């Protein structure tokens, strides 16, 4: 048997690396507003790969703005 180390986020997801868990945790802060944007007529990428990239970019931008 082998002991493993993992990181659990506030929504119960498990990640093998702290950086992944922190990125996910950060995205949880913004997902409500991002969902509102996606549902608005202002969002050009409502689904697909572009949507996923857009969400990651918005979260990264918000982290950058706050210096996190």
Secondary structure, 3 states (H helix, E strand, C coil): CCCCCCEECCCCCEECCHHHHHHHHHHHHHHHHHHHHHHCCCCCCCCHHHHHHHHHHHHHHHHHHHCC
